[in-house]
């Protein structure tokens, strides 16, 4: 078995197969999909394909983020249905990160609906939204907000700590739970 990740613009013979795999996940006209894939080049945007024994089984696209010159945006990550849960998606992402390092980039962003756990395992963290369409980020775009509020001990608790009486140790944090959301979650990894 031979596995390799290659830029599609260096292997145009796989354009139609790649188009079909992407369209299994996200329907779009073949003409529009092929036009998008044909934009792939040595700098961004770049479409990378995962080949298993010379057959396309995966794809992802790396795009420019206009206002973050040292990063890129990963989109359209897909592995053919009968090849999922075998480590191919992780391999494709690792090779994409290596490709980004070769371009001198130091961060990768993406958005996902329902695959957060997969990306967390690869080292991605939830972040604020980014736009691949310029500097504009919609105020209506749903984001994950964490607000830290100042904390003040009650007079009784403050009095007890000065006497050497401390509250019990808090329990350990809960195990990682799957984030369930119908909204896009933006994630980032520093390379």
C-alpha positions as CSV (number, residue, x, y, z in Angstrom):
1,X,0.0,0.0,0.0
2,X,1.3,3.4,-1.0
3,X,0.1,6.6,0.6
4,X,1.1,10.1,-0.6
5,X,-0.2,13.6,-0.3
6,X,0.4,15.7,-3.4
7,X,-0.8,19.1,-4.7
8,X,-3.6,18.5,-7.3
9,X,-2.1,21.1,-9.7
10,X,0.8,18.8,-10.2
11,X,-1.5,15.8,-10.9
12,X,-4.4,17.1,-13.0
13,X,-5.3,13.5,-13.9
14,X,-7.0,13.3,-10.5
15,X,-9.2,16.4,-10.9
16,X,-12.5,14.6,-11.7
17,X,-12.0,11.9,-9.0
18,X,-11.3,14.7,-6.4
19,X,-14.3,16.6,-7.5
20,X,-16.5,13.6,-7.0
21,X,-15.2,12.9,-3.5
22,X,-15.8,16.5,-2.4
23,X,-19.2,16.5,-4.0
24,X,-20.2,13.4,-2.0
25,X,-19.9,15.6,1.1
26,X,-20.9,19.0,-0.2
27,X,-23.0,19.2,-3.4
28,X,-21.9,21.7,-6.0
29,X,-21.8,21.8,-9.8
30,X,-18.9,20.0,-11.3
31,X,-18.0,23.1,-13.3
32,X,-17.8,25.2,-10.2
33,X,-15.9,22.6,-8.3
34,X,-13.4,22.0,-11.1
35,X,-12.8,25.7,-11.4
36,X,-12.0,25.9,-7.7
37,X,-9.6,22.9,-7.9
38,X,-7.9,24.3,-11.0
39,X,-6.9,27.4,-9.0
40,X,-4.5,25.3,-7.0
41,X,-0.8,26.4,-7.2
42,X,2.5,26.2,-5.4
43,X,1.6,29.2,-3.2
44,X,-1.9,29.6,-1.9
45,X,-4.6,28.5,-2.7
46,X,-3.4,24.9,-2.8
47,X,-5.5,21.8,-2.9
48,X,-3.8,18.8,-1.5
49,X,-5.0,15.2,-2.3
50,X,-4.4,12.0,-0.4
51,X,-3.6,9.1,-2.7
52,X,-3.8,5.5,-1.7
53,X,-2.3,3.2,-4.3
54,X,-2.8,6.0,-6.9
55,X,-6.5,6.5,-6.0
56,X,-7.8,9.7,-4.5
57,X,-9.2,9.1,-1.0
58,X,-8.9,12.6,0.5
59,X,-8.7,16.3,-0.1
60,X,-8.2,19.6,1.6
61,X,-7.7,23.2,0.5
62,X,-5.4,25.7,1.9
63,X,-6.4,29.4,1.4
64,X,-5.0,32.8,2.0
65,X,-6.2,34.8,5.0
66,X,-5.8,38.4,3.6
67,X,-5.2,40.1,7.0
68,X,-3.0,37.4,8.5
69,X,0.0,37.0,6.2
70,X,1.7,34.3,8.3
71,X,-1.3,31.9,8.4
72,X,-3.6,30.0,6.1
73,X,-7.2,28.7,6.3
74,X,-7.9,25.0,5.8
75,X,-11.2,24.2,4.2
76,X,-13.0,21.3,2.4
77,X,-11.3,18.6,4.4
78,X,-12.8,15.3,3.3
79,X,-11.8,11.6,3.3
80,X,-13.9,9.2,1.2
81,X,-16.6,7.6,3.3
82,X,-15.2,4.0,3.3
83,X,-11.7,5.2,4.3
84,X,-12.8,7.2,7.4
85,X,-11.7,6.3,11.0
86,X,-8.5,4.8,9.8
87,X,-6.1,7.7,10.4
88,X,-6.1,9.0,6.9
89,X,-7.6,12.4,7.9
90,X,-5.0,12.9,10.5
91,X,-2.3,12.0,8.0
92,X,-3.7,14.5,5.5
93,X,-3.8,17.3,8.1
94,X,-0.2,16.6,9.3
95,X,1.1,16.7,5.7
96,X,-0.9,19.9,5.1
97,X,0.8,21.5,8.2
98,X,4.2,20.4,6.9
99,X,3.3,22.0,3.5
100,X,2.4,25.2,5.4
101,X,5.7,25.2,7.3
102,X,7.5,24.9,3.9
103,X,5.7,28.1,2.8
104,X,7.0,29.9,6.0
105,X,3.6,30.0,7.6
106,X,3.3,29.7,11.4
107,X,-0.4,29.1,12.0
108,X,-3.4,27.3,10.5
109,X,-7.0,28.2,11.0
110,X,-10.2,26.3,10.1
111,X,-13.9,26.2,10.9
112,X,-15.9,23.1,11.5
113,X,-19.4,21.9,12.5
114,X,-19.3,18.8,14.5
115,X,-15.7,17.7,14.0
116,X,-14.1,19.7,16.9
117,X,-13.0,16.6,18.7
118,X,-11.0,15.4,15.7
119,X,-9.2,18.7,15.4
120,X,-8.6,19.0,19.2
121,X,-6.8,15.6,19.0
122,X,-4.5,17.2,16.3
123,X,-3.6,20.1,18.6
124,X,-6.2,22.7,17.4
125,X,-7.8,25.1,19.9
126,X,-11.0,27.1,19.6
127,X,-10.4,30.7,18.6
128,X,-12.2,33.8,17.4
129,X,-13.5,33.8,13.8
130,X,-11.3,34.8,10.9
131,X,-12.3,35.9,7.5
132,X,-10.7,34.6,4.3
133,X,-12.6,37.3,2.4
134,X,-10.6,40.3,3.7
135,X,-10.7,42.2,7.0
136,X,-14.4,42.1,7.5
137,X,-15.8,39.8,10.2
138,X,-19.6,40.0,10.7
139,X,-20.8,41.2,14.1
140,X,-23.6,38.6,13.7
141,X,-21.2,35.7,13.3
142,X,-21.5,33.4,16.3
143,X,-18.3,33.1,18.4
144,X,-17.2,31.4,21.5
145,X,-16.8,34.0,24.2
146,X,-15.1,33.3,27.5
147,X,-15.6,36.1,30.0
148,X,-13.4,36.2,33.1
149,X,-14.9,38.3,35.9
150,X,-13.0,39.6,38.9
151,X,-13.3,37.3,41.9
152,X,-13.6,38.5,45.4
153,X,-13.7,36.4,48.5
154,X,-16.6,36.9,50.9
155,X,-15.8,38.5,54.2
156,X,-16.2,35.1,56.0
157,X,-13.9,33.3,53.5
158,X,-11.4,36.1,53.7
159,X,-11.4,35.9,57.5
160,X,-11.0,32.1,57.4
161,X,-8.0,32.2,55.0
162,X,-6.2,34.6,57.4
163,X,-6.7,32.0,60.2
164,X,-5.2,29.2,58.1
165,X,-8.7,27.7,57.3
166,X,-9.0,27.1,53.6
167,X,-11.9,25.8,51.5
168,X,-11.7,22.2,50.3
169,X,-9.7,21.4,47.2
170,X,-11.9,21.7,44.1
171,X,-12.7,18.5,42.2
172,X,-10.8,17.7,39.0
173,X,-12.1,19.2,35.8
174,X,-14.6,17.0,33.9
175,X,-13.3,14.9,31.0
176,X,-13.3,16.4,27.5
177,X,-16.8,16.4,26.2
178,X,-17.9,16.7,22.6
179,X,-18.9,20.2,21.7
180,X,-22.3,20.0,20.2
181,X,-23.2,23.0,18.1
182,X,-25.0,23.8,14.9
183,X,-22.8,26.8,14.4
184,X,-19.4,27.0,12.9
185,X,-16.6,26.7,15.4
186,X,-13.3,28.4,14.5
187,X,-10.1,26.7,15.5
188,X,-6.4,27.5,15.3
189,X,-3.1,25.7,15.6
190,X,0.3,27.3,16.0
191,X,2.9,25.4,13.9
